[in-house]
Amino acid sequence: MTTISKELSASLQARYGHSPDVLDALNPTIETMLQHRSVRAYTSQPVPANTAELLVAAAQSASTSSNMQTWSVIAVTDPGRKDRLAKIANNQEFVRTCPLFLVWVTDLARLKALGNDRQKPHESLNYLEMLLVGAIDSALASQNAAVAAESMNLGMVYIGAIRNDPIAVAKELNLPPMSFATFGMCIGYAEPSLTTAVKPRLPQSAILHKDTYDSQAYKAGVESYNQTMDTFYAKQKMTPLGPWDLHTLNRVRGPEAMGGRHTLMETLRSMGFEIR
Ligand SMILES: Cc1cc2nc3c(=O)[nH]c(=O)nc-3n(C[C@H](O)[C@H](O)[C@H](O)COP(=O)(O)O)c2cc1C
């Protein structure tokens, strides 16, 4: 076992409930990542002017498939619009109260328009592969923005619930066909009285495979993670949702547990994505 710094060990302890053997090379970037926790309560303090622009510069610095840059982002600050988006997103209050709501868009519309402008074929945009490329690029970009925001002492939380009604979101944001609001992101200053702890993750033994995938690796990891999460919820004085494995399996039990998103394929087709 290697000896690691007290700071790194404490961060790992929070992230895993134990401190795995890792390279002792903590730096501010990794520290920001290890300290991540979703923020679901914001103060009324606005974010500094041009925050969205700085976050987008960080986002655009992420790798992007073939430099195609198949994503866009809408910075929403208008209270009425945030309110309507909150309603679509299960009425999650923090969508309303965060000063800046970023909507990350899988955007094939820009290349389609460019293809039409230049009278060039752009048939590949109709394939599942390109939808995936846009969603992957959106996620990589948004996560860069998330880390940037957290490094500035801003809090954030992703909002997948805007996929409950992609057509209503598209109307609200004036999205063209072949673009799709993949997820939102609340940004703002965390309400200190409601600050949450770092949430533990599965042990690395269940996640990190060496050379080839080990199909049995999850078993011991999940057992110990159930316990880690029990301890975490008890410490936070939060009501556990049940053991992580059963709670998570309940989330994937079937279409009735998908908040209407089981029809996403048809919805996306109606929004101009052929998905061949
Ligand atoms: C794509 C995506 C969508 C999410 N959507 C929501 C959401 O709609 N509402 C919410 O409260 N949290 C949402 N989350 C946050 C997760 O619940 C959270 O990241 C997870 O529970 C781990 O907690 P942590 O971020 O505090 O470590 C989302 C996260 C991701 C990555």
The ligand as a Gaussian input file, in Angstrom:
#p B3LYP/6-31G(d) Opt

LIG

0 1
 C      -27.456000      13.296000     -17.203000
 C      -27.861000      13.532000     -15.763000
 C      -29.139000      13.912000     -15.474000
 C      -29.510000      14.191000     -14.137000
 N      -30.772000      14.645000     -13.881000
 C      -31.103000      15.041000     -12.632000
 C      -32.375000      15.632000     -12.364000
 O      -33.236000      15.788000     -13.235000
 N      -32.628000      16.048000     -11.081000
 C      -31.711000      15.909000     -10.074000
 O      -32.011000      16.321000      -8.948000
 N      -30.497000      15.354000     -10.301000
 C      -30.165000      14.924000     -11.548000
 N      -28.924000      14.400000     -11.805000
 C      -27.926000      14.341000     -10.717000
 C      -27.712000      12.937000     -10.219000
 O      -28.836000      12.505000      -9.491000
 C      -26.461000      12.941000      -9.344000
 O      -25.356000      13.303000     -10.120000
 C      -26.199000      11.585000      -8.685000
 O      -27.218000      11.264000      -7.776000
 C      -24.876000      11.574000      -7.932000
 O      -24.878000      12.594000      -6.942000
 P      -23.779000      13.737000      -6.936000
 O      -23.841000      14.429000      -8.255000
 O      -24.149000      14.637000      -5.788000
 O      -22.463000      13.073000      -6.710000
 C      -28.559000      14.052000     -13.096000
 C      -27.263000      13.648000     -13.416000
 C      -26.909000      13.386000     -14.725000
 C      -25.497000      12.980000     -15.034000

